């Protein structure tokens, strides 16, 4: 399997004012493209070349750091573009909402814990909602790591690498995270991933 850069599922200016056209152009066209191009070079000639992206991510973790970094970030970003949508946030589909309340206490607490995970992730990384052993959990990971390599299935992730917010928010990571959670999360996509995970 070779990695390919997908088109964004919306226009570059569709997430304004929360994420600018300039941020998306850099984030998608430069950063995500670099993970794809470098990942393809590193994949060439390895025994992982014919595997699925998820298999490559899991198999390269702890064994081939350079490939893992790029494959992990490609996987994370493939989903990240779909975890955001214009006029997102809002109501969470019923089944998912019930499970979030059951496992994390309340929707508000889940959002707070998720934002807090993003704020407290030191340096670059991601904050996650993931399904582990049948329960929804909040996680955070450094760099390009994701819940897949910790025995869980990611259903929502937010990128806290500086390239995802610095043009728009400078060093105000908490403001970026709040803006994403309140205004951009595509809960229908999260619900779809949740139902596949269980």
N, C-alpha and C positions, 0 to 999 in steps of 0.2 A: 504494500500500500504506500503510495506517495502522498504527502500532505499537499493540500491545495488551499489557497486563500479564498474564502467565500466572499461574495458581495455582502455588504451590510443589508439587513432586512428592512432598512428605511433610508431615507435621504440623509446626507451628512448634517443637515441643519435641523433634523426632525426632533432632536432631544433638547434643543435650546428652550429656555435659558439655562437649563441645569448642566448640560454638557454641550460645549460649543462645537461648531463645525470644525474649527481649527484642531481642537482636541481629538475629534473622531478621525480627521484626516491623518494626523500624526500617529494616533494609537492604532488604527486599522491598517493604513497604507504603509507605515514605516515599521512600527514595532511588531504587529502580528505578521506582517510579510517577512520580516527578518527571522522570526521563529520558524516559519514555513520553509524558507530557503535554506537556513542553516540545518534545520531538522532533516530535510531531504538529503543534504550532503552527508550528514552523519549516519543516516540510515543505510545509505548505499553500501552494498556488499556485506551487510551484517545478516545474521540469521533471523533478524526481526523484520526484514524487508517485506515479507508477505503477510505480516500480522495486522490485526485491527489496531486502531489508534489506542484503544483502552489496553490492549495486550502489550503494546509497545511501552506505554507509560508505566504499567506495573512491572514489566520485565526489566526495564532500564533503570528503575529506581534502585539506588545503591550499588549498581553494577557498571553503569555507563552514564556518569553524571552529565556530560555535555549533551548527549542525546536526550536524557531525561529532562533536562532544563528546557529544551526546545519543544519536545513532544508534549510535556506537561503544559507548557504555556500555550501551545497550539490547541490542545484539548480544552483548557480553561477558557480561551478566547472564543472558540467555536460556540460555546454555550453562552459566554458573557454577552455577546451581541444580541442573543435571544432573551436573555434575562432582563434586558432593558427594552422599553417601548415608549413611544410618545403617549402622553396621558396615562402613564402607568400608575403604580401604587393602587390605592382604592381597595375595593372589596376583594377578599380572598375566597376562591371557590370553596363551597361547603365542606366537602370531605377533608380537604387539606386544612381548612380553618379549625375544624373539630380536633384533628390530630395535633395541630400546633398547640391548641389550648390544653389538650390532654398531656402532652409531653413537655411543654415549656411554660405552662402556667396561664398565660394569656397571650393574645396577639401583641398587645403593647409590650409585654415583658420580652417576648420573642424578638421583636424589632429592636428593643433597647439592648438586649444581649448581643444581637447580631452586629449592631452599630459599635458596641463596646469592643467586640472581638476585632473589628476593623481598626478602631482607634488604638487599641493596645498591641496590635501586631507590630513588633519592632522592625523598622526598616521595610523592605519590600515584601509583599505577600498578598494573601487573600483572606477574606472572612467568608464563612460558609454556613448554610443550613444543609445538613446531610442526614441520610437515613442509615442508622447503624443498629444492627440487631433488632430491626423492626421499629425503632424509635427515632423521632426527629431530634437531632442534636445540633448545637452551635459549635463550630470549630474555627480555628484560624491556622494558617500554615505559612511558612516563610517561602519567599521566592516563587518558583513555579509549582511547588507541591500542591496536591489536592487530596480530598478525602479518599479517593480510590486507593492510594498507597497506605492508607491506615484502616483498611477493612470497612470502609463506608462508601455510600453512593451520594455524590453531591446533587442537590436539587436547586440550590441557589448559591451563587457566589458573587462577591464584589471585589474588584481589583483595587488594591491599595498601593500599587506601585505608583511612584510620583507621576509617571507619564499619563496616568489615567485622570489626574485632577489638577496638576500644577499650573497649567495654562489658565484655568478658570478660577481656581481657589487658592493659588500659591500654597502656603503651608497649612491651610485650614482643612485638614482631612476630616474632622468631625462634621463640618458644614457640607462637604461633598457627600459623605455617607448618609446624612439625614436627607439631603436632596434626592439621592438615588432611591432610598427606601420609601420616602413619602410620595415621590412624583414619577418614578421611572420603572419600578419593578413590574415585570410581566408575570403576574401571579398565575395566569392560565398556563404559561410554559412551566412554571414551577410545579403546578398541579399535575401536568402531564408527566414530568420526570418523577414526581412522587409516585404516581400510580404504576409506572414502569418499575420503580425501585422495590415496591412491595408486591 
